[in-house]
Amino acid sequence: MMESFFSLRKSKRTFRLIHQRYKKKARGLDEYTKESIQAYLKELQSAILAKDARKAKERAQALAEAAAKYMPKSGFDWAKNYIGSLLVSLVVAVLVRTMWFELYTIPTGSMRPTLKEDDYLIVSKTDYGINVPLQEAHVYFDPDLVQRGSIIVFNGANMDIADAETLYFYLFPGIKQFVKRLIGKPGDTIYFYGGDLYGIDKDGNEICELNGTPWFNELEYIPFIRFSGKVETPNTAKNGIFDTAIFHQMNQPVAKLNVSSLGTIYGEMIGQGKRDHYFDLWGIKHFAMSRLLTQEELEAIHPQTKVDKGALYLELSHHPTLQGGELTTDEYNRVRPELRTSVSIIPLQKEHLARISQAMTTCKFKIKNQMAWRFGWEPKGLGKYLPKFNVPDGTYEIQKGIVYQLPFPSIPLVGFFTNGFTKKVAANHPLYSSDPPMIHRLYNLGIEFMNPYMPKQKNQKAIPSRYAYFKHGDLYLMGAPILFKEEPAMKFFIEGENQKGALGSARLPYYSFVDAGVPTKEEILANGIRVPDKMYLVLGDNHAMSGDSRQFGFVPENNLKGGVSLLFGPIDQRLGAPLQPAQPHATFPNLTIWAIFLLSVAGTSYYRRKKLQTPYR
């Protein structure tokens, strides 16, 4: 039955194509040839209408031979048919990809662990509305369908994103698409504490789902990438100094530092909703940039600091402030004023290192001939910057203290079947070592895998993407408690912080890094980040490796293109719907696009059937 069905379909296609060619070439044929072709067409038509697959196949072959003899295709015919088919295919592909669904491949680790490099996704373009093809607009858009916690796809048009242009089908200019988790909707005010999110919606109600649902509870969120964010300076320097620095967080201007003619540095908070302090922004005061120091590094970087003996030392830079700013040379070789931070040191003992080892998380990385680099990078020309690990060659990733190895190389297409296979390495593998040297290297280099991120000096610009924060009195690193509020080391640290805070001067105050507690509604509204109308706040699940709203700001409503519906490759335990709220299916955009598709199929089928029954009209 299946063979007959496909044979009959092929015969119908032969009938349609040759009938169309006959209508175009009939004027140039003599009467005998016309009658012969018409006879072949009628015989094939009768067999098709009678659903006689065997007879139709015979008549189709005879018709094809007659057409090749009496109506051969010219080079122009071949080119016209090819170009026409190509254009129709491209138009259909563009319409489907922009208005219905699209297959998508994840290029980076910004959404780890939910989505990983080389994951294959199905993206629904009807989750929130009906898109206008190749434009940043919607035919229809329903903001109520956009849910906090959803994994959304948007493009970078008209946004502050470098290198956002691309080519579709190697022909059509377009804008790159990005995938992130949606955090804030228009009118929301979002605040960060303890790796969690707190919010008040536009109606003044607490946004409970931000810290009461699995897609938020299992992740951690940091309100900044670097304390300075993006820094703008004048186009030209005066006497070698850029005397003004404007600091942006969430891509908004929030503060300004100036250098006077006498060399004095002074600053002010700017932008909407001025705060008293820079560190009040969005809850930045609850977080610290961190790195691990050896005894030698501690003595070189903080020679005046006296702390108890430790296996390693946790350096915490916190409370960025405009007070006491100083000149610095940044990564762009600009001499400009910089924020000042307070610095704390905690000596870590073996039990703390064991906890860090159990929480250790890195990017996916490769090791070859002891040289290590981040997966997806091209190591050529980076030799002197790449760290060395005395580890067997391979591709690795460490998640929550568990070391995985990818047993197969990542090959395009083949990776669809192989990239999902990871294996836990043996317990005696050197990456499992909790000795201080290995913990020191993995913590400081485990995200960037570049030697410049190893601690060298106090005001170093290359700082590891490692963050610390308090949560209910415990100190967290990599999403796990490392120092508990009841243990003596923590109590001693808090006592020392309070003493340092009391000794600070009015001109150069020391801001103690202690737990300020869960924010109140008033604090959220006063210091949180408010999402403007028709804008959305998005963050990557992997804050340490994600360029998101912290970098490029809010996403305009028109840029939202759809949501991730399904992870269908590689083949592993993550297959299926990703961790996010369920999206309703019986919505106006979904039903409309399906209705258009079904009507198109039915209309095409009806038209072809009518043409088949009356071919010579």
Beta strands, then each sheet from edge to edge (+ up, - down):
strand 1: 101-105
strand 2: 120-124
strand 3: 129-131
strand 4: 138-141
strand 5: 151-155
strand 6: 165-168
strand 7: 172-175
strand 8: 177-184
strand 9: 189-193
strand 10: 196-200
strand 11: 230-232
strand 12: 244-249
strand 13: 252-259
strand 14: 265-269
strand 15: 287-293
strand 16: 312-329
strand 17: 335-348
strand 18: 365-368
strand 19: 371-374
strand 20: 394-399
strand 21: 402-406
strand 22: 423-424
strand 23: 467-471
strand 24: 474-477
strand 25: 480-483
strand 26: 529-530
strand 27: 535-539
strand 28: 555-556
strand 29: 560-569
sheet 1: 1+ 2- 29+ 5- 8+ 27- 28+
sheet 2: 3+ 4-
sheet 3: 6+ 7-
sheet 4: 10+ 9- 26+
sheet 5: 11+ 12- 13+ 14-
sheet 6: 17+ 16- 15+ 23- 24+ 25-
sheet 7: 19+ 18- 20+ 21- 22+
end
